[in-house]
Amino acid sequence: MKKLYEDERIDYIAGTELKVIQSPSVFSFSIDAILLARFTYVPIQKGAILDLCTGNGVVPLVLSTRSKAKIIGVEIQERLFDMACRNGKMNELEQQLYFEHADLNELPNTIKKNSFDVVTCNPPYFKTITEEERNKSLHLAIARHEIHCTLDDVIRTCSQYVRQKGKVTIVHRPERLSDIITLMKKYRIEAKRMQLVHPKAGKEANIVLIEGIKDGHSGLKCLPSLTVYGEDGEYTKEFKEVYIG
């Protein structure tokens, strides 16, 4: 297994001792992935977690600092899957983390339906894509745009693989919130907890975190919003407490 490709670098994940391989031309995680991993409910001692659209495995890496559960990450892009595997190995987490190179619409039989305590996903956000975006970097285009999976595909798959009363957590853009809640209801997931994230005070939210329970009772709790940057251009105290953990 190759350690680093020419365009890759090794960074640290804030608030942890974890190292992560990244590439600006292929995949680099952003704030939303870390927030998803911090926001997600996790069983502490045992259980099973499934992370869809795992990219370079950053969400499973952060979840491993909060839970001893077995974590499976699924990624369709072979280069990103390879990066995730190397990240697991580099951090000596092979006993807890497992990565599968697969399309979330056609998961292998080894990944059992209705068996996960938690399913997480940081899916592609955008419905459409220009030829310029596609041609600039296909890796980034697939990660950001609904080329291989739609929001419907994501939520349907989450519902298929989470156990009854298990939790599904998604990070997305606020403009898709009504779609997310509608699709969750369609696939028997009841939205229970959500949080909006604003880049700066006075700016519209650009991230939404939402958790649902399969076959749960109605009742949505809205957490206080987070603001990322203060007037000084630095992270706010509230954001650092969440982001760094």
SULGITA-V94124 format. One record per pair of residues at least 24 apart in sequence whose C-alpha atoms are under 10 Angstrom apart, sorted by the first residue. I is the first residue (numbers start at 1). J is the second residue. D is the distance in whole Angstrom. If there is no record, write none. Layout:
i: {I I}
j: {J J}
d: {D D}
//
This chain:
i: {1 1 1 1 1 2 2 2 3 3 3 3 3 4 4 5 8 10 13 13 13 13 13 14 14 14 14 14 15 15 15 15 15 15 15 16 16 16 16 16 17 17 18 18 18 18 18 18 18 18 18 18 19 19 19 19 19 19 20 20 20 20 20 20 20 20 20 20 20 21 21 21 21 21 21 21 21 21 22 22 22 22 22 22 23 23 23 24 25 25 25 25 25 26 26 26 26 26 26 26 26 26 26 26 27 27 27 27 27 27 27 27 27 28 28 28 28 29 29 29 29 29 30 31 31 31 32 32 32 32 32 32 32 32 32 32 32 32 33 33 33 33 33 33 33 33 33 33 33 34 34 34 34 34 34 34 34 34 34 34 34 35 35 35 35 35 35 35 35 35 35 35 35 36 36 36 36 36 36 36 36 36 36 36 36 36 36 37 37 37 37 37 37 37 37 37 37 37 37 37 38 38 38 38 38 38 38 39 39 39 39 39 39 39 39 39 39 39 40 40 40 40 40 40 40 40 40 40 40 40 41 41 41 41 41 41 41 41 41 41 41 42 42 42 42 42 42 42 42 43 43 43 43 43 44 44 45 45 46 46 47 47 47 47 47 48 48 48 48 48 48 48 48 49 49 49 49 49 49 49 49 49 49 49 49 50 50 50 50 50 50 50 50 50 50 50 50 50 50 50 51 51 51 51 51 51 51 51 51 51 51 52 52 52 52 52 52 52 52 52 52 52 52 52 52 53 53 53 53 53 53 53 53 53 53 53 53 53 53 54 54 54 54 54 54 54 54 54 54 55 55 55 55 55 55 55 55 55 56 56 56 56 56 56 56 56 56 56 57 57 57 57 57 57 57 57 57 57 57 58 58 58 59 59 59 60 60 60 60 60 60 60 61 61 61 61 61 61 63 64 64 64 67 68 68 69 69 69 69 70 70 70 70 70 71 71 71 71 71 71 71 71 72 72 72 72 72 72 72 72 73 73 73 73 73 73 73 73 73 74 74 74 74 74 74 74 74 74 74 75 75 75 75 75 75 75 76 76 76 76 76 76 76 76 76 76 77 77 77 77 77 77 78 78 79 80 80 103 103 104 104 104 104 104 104 104 105 105 105 105 105 105 105 106 107 107 111 112 112 112 113 113 113 113 113 113 113 114 114 114 114 114 114 114 114 115 115 115 115 115 115 116 116 116 116 116 116 116 116 116 116 117 117 117 117 117 117 117 117 118 118 118 118 118 118 118 118 118 118 118 118 119 119 119 119 119 119 119 119 119 119 119 119 119 119 119 120 120 120 120 120 120 120 120 120 121 121 121 121 121 121 121 121 122 122 122 122 122 122 123 123 123 123 123 123 123 123 124 124 124 124 124 124 124 124 125 125 125 125 125 125 125 126 126 126 126 126 127 151 151 151 151 152 152 152 152 152 152 152 153 154 154 155 155 155 155 155 155 155 155 155 156 156 156 156 156 156 157 158 158 158 158 159 159 159 159 159 159 159 159 159 160 160 160 162 162 162 163 163 163 164 164 164 164 164 164 165 165 165 165 165 165 165 165 166 166 166 166 166 167 167 167 167 167 167 167 167 168 168 168 168 168 168 169 169 169 169 169 169 169 170 170 170 170 170 170 171 171 171 171 171 171 171 172 172 172 172 172 172 173 173 173 173 173 173 174 174 174 174 174 174 175 175 175 175 176 177 177 177 177 180 181 181 181 184 184 184 184 185 185 185 187 187 188 188 188 188 188 189 189 189 189 189 189 190 190 190 190 190 190 190 191 191 191 191 191 191 192 192 192 192 192 192 192 193 193 193 193 193 194 194 194 194 194 194 195 195 195 195 195 195 196 196 196 196 196 196 197 197 197 197 197 197 198 198 198 198 198 199 199 199 199 199 199 200 200 200 200 200 200 200 200 200 201 201 201 201 201 201 202 203}
j: {82 83 85 86 89 82 83 86 83 86 87 89 90 83 86 83 83 87 58 61 62 243 244 62 240 243 244 245 62 240 241 242 243 244 245 61 62 65 244 245 65 91 58 61 62 64 65 87 88 90 91 92 58 61 87 88 90 91 56 57 58 61 83 84 86 87 88 90 91 56 57 58 80 83 84 86 87 90 56 58 80 83 84 87 56 80 83 140 136 137 138 139 140 55 56 79 80 83 137 138 139 140 141 143 55 56 79 80 83 137 139 140 143 55 56 58 140 55 56 57 58 59 58 207 228 243 59 122 170 171 172 173 197 206 207 208 209 243 57 58 59 60 62 121 122 123 170 171 172 58 59 60 61 62 63 122 171 242 243 244 245 59 62 171 197 207 208 209 239 242 243 244 245 62 63 120 121 122 169 170 171 172 208 209 210 211 243 61 62 63 64 65 66 120 121 122 169 170 171 243 62 63 66 242 243 244 245 169 170 171 193 194 195 209 210 211 242 243 66 118 119 120 167 168 169 170 171 209 210 211 66 67 117 118 119 120 166 167 168 169 211 66 67 68 69 117 118 119 167 67 68 69 117 118 68 69 69 70 70 117 71 115 116 117 118 72 96 115 116 117 118 119 162 73 97 115 116 117 118 119 120 161 162 167 168 74 98 99 111 115 116 117 118 119 120 121 158 161 162 168 75 99 118 119 120 121 122 158 168 169 170 76 100 102 103 104 119 120 121 122 123 154 157 158 170 77 80 81 102 103 104 120 121 122 123 124 143 149 154 80 81 84 99 100 120 121 122 123 143 79 80 81 82 83 84 122 123 143 80 81 82 83 84 85 86 87 88 99 81 82 83 84 85 86 87 88 97 98 99 84 87 88 120 121 122 84 88 96 97 98 99 120 87 88 91 93 96 97 97 93 96 97 96 96 97 96 97 117 118 95 96 97 98 116 95 96 97 98 99 116 118 119 96 97 98 99 100 111 116 119 97 98 99 100 101 102 119 120 121 98 99 100 101 102 103 104 107 111 121 99 100 101 102 103 104 143 100 101 102 103 104 105 142 143 148 149 101 102 103 139 142 143 102 139 139 139 143 148 149 148 149 153 154 156 157 158 148 149 150 153 154 156 157 157 157 161 161 160 161 162 157 158 159 160 161 162 163 158 159 160 161 162 163 164 166 160 161 162 163 164 166 158 159 160 161 162 163 164 166 167 168 161 162 163 164 165 166 167 168 158 161 162 163 165 166 167 168 169 211 212 213 155 157 158 159 160 161 162 163 166 167 168 169 170 211 212 154 158 162 167 168 169 170 171 211 154 155 158 168 169 170 171 172 154 169 170 171 172 209 149 150 151 154 155 170 171 172 148 149 150 151 154 171 172 173 150 151 171 172 173 175 176 150 151 172 173 176 151 176 179 180 183 179 180 182 183 184 186 187 183 180 183 180 181 183 184 185 186 187 188 189 183 184 186 187 188 189 187 184 187 189 214 184 186 187 188 189 212 213 214 215 187 188 214 189 213 214 213 214 215 188 189 213 214 215 216 189 190 212 213 214 215 216 217 212 213 214 215 216 191 192 211 212 213 214 215 216 192 210 211 212 213 214 193 194 209 210 211 212 213 194 208 209 210 211 212 195 196 207 208 209 210 211 196 206 207 208 209 210 197 205 206 207 208 209 204 205 206 207 208 209 205 206 207 208 208 207 208 209 210 210 210 211 212 211 212 213 214 212 214 215 214 215 212 213 214 215 216 213 214 215 216 217 218 214 215 216 217 218 219 220 216 217 218 219 220 221 216 217 218 219 220 221 222 219 220 221 222 223 220 221 222 223 224 225 221 222 223 224 225 226 222 223 224 225 226 227 224 225 226 227 228 239 225 226 227 228 229 226 227 228 229 230 235 226 227 228 229 230 231 233 235 236 226 227 228 229 230 231 227 227}
d: {8 10 9 7 10 9 9 8 9 7 9 10 9 9 9 10 10 9 8 9 8 10 9 10 9 7 5 8 9 9 10 10 8 4 6 10 8 8 8 9 10 9 9 7 8 10 9 9 10 9 6 10 10 9 7 9 7 7 8 9 7 9 9 9 9 6 9 8 8 7 9 9 10 7 8 8 6 9 7 10 9 8 10 9 10 10 9 9 9 7 9 8 7 10 10 8 8 10 7 8 5 6 10 9 7 7 9 7 9 10 7 6 8 9 8 9 9 8 8 9 7 9 10 9 9 8 10 8 10 7 8 10 9 10 7 9 9 10 10 7 6 10 9 9 6 10 10 8 10 8 7 10 10 7 9 10 10 9 7 9 10 9 10 8 9 9 10 8 10 7 6 9 10 10 9 8 8 8 7 7 6 10 9 7 9 10 10 9 6 6 9 10 9 8 10 10 9 10 10 9 8 8 9 7 7 9 7 8 10 9 10 9 9 7 9 9 8 9 10 8 9 8 9 8 6 9 10 9 9 7 9 10 10 8 10 10 10 8 9 8 9 7 6 9 8 8 7 10 9 6 8 7 8 8 6 7 6 10 7 10 9 9 7 6 9 8 10 8 5 6 7 9 10 9 10 9 6 6 5 6 8 10 9 10 10 8 10 10 9 9 7 8 6 5 6 9 9 8 8 10 9 9 8 6 5 6 8 9 10 10 10 9 10 10 9 7 7 6 5 7 8 8 9 8 10 9 10 10 10 9 8 9 6 6 6 8 8 10 9 8 8 8 9 9 9 7 7 9 10 9 5 7 10 8 7 9 10 8 5 6 8 5 4 8 9 7 9 10 8 10 8 5 8 9 7 8 9 10 8 8 8 9 8 9 9 9 9 9 7 9 9 9 8 7 9 8 10 8 10 8 8 8 10 7 10 7 9 9 10 8 5 6 8 10 10 6 5 6 8 9 9 10 9 6 5 6 7 9 10 10 8 6 5 6 9 10 10 9 10 9 6 5 6 6 8 7 9 10 10 8 6 5 6 7 8 10 8 6 5 5 7 10 9 10 8 10 7 8 9 8 8 9 9 10 8 8 10 8 8 9 8 8 8 10 7 9 9 8 10 7 8 9 7 9 9 10 8 9 7 9 9 9 9 6 4 7 8 9 8 6 4 5 4 7 9 9 6 6 5 9 9 9 10 10 6 5 5 9 7 9 10 9 6 6 9 8 5 6 9 9 9 6 8 10 6 5 6 8 10 10 9 10 9 6 8 10 7 6 9 8 6 5 6 9 10 10 10 8 10 8 6 5 6 9 9 8 9 8 8 7 5 7 9 10 9 6 5 7 10 8 9 8 7 10 8 8 7 9 8 8 8 9 10 8 10 9 8 9 6 7 10 8 9 9 10 9 9 9 9 8 8 8 9 8 10 6 9 9 9 10 10 10 8 10 7 6 10 9 7 10 9 8 8 8 6 9 10 9 9 9 9 9 8 10 6 7 7 10 9 7 10 8 10 10 10 9 7 9 7 10 9 9 8 5 6 8 9 10 9 6 5 6 6 10 8 6 6 9 9 10 9 7 6 5 6 10 9 10 8 6 5 6 8 9 9 7 6 4 6 9 10 8 6 5 7 9 10 10 7 6 5 6 9 10 8 6 5 7 8 10 8 6 5 6 9 9 7 6 6 5 9 9 8 9 9 9 10 8 9 9 9 9 10 9 10 8 9 9 9 9 9 8 9 9 8 6 5 8 5 4 6 7 9 10 6 6 5 7 6 8 8 8 9 7 7 6 9 8 8 7 6 4 6 8 9 5 5 6 7 7 6 5 6 9 9 9 6 5 7 6 8 8 8 8 5 6 9 9 6 5 6 7 9 7 6 5 6 8 9 6 5 6 9 10 9 6 6 5 6 8 9 10 9 9 6 8 8 7 8 9 9}
//
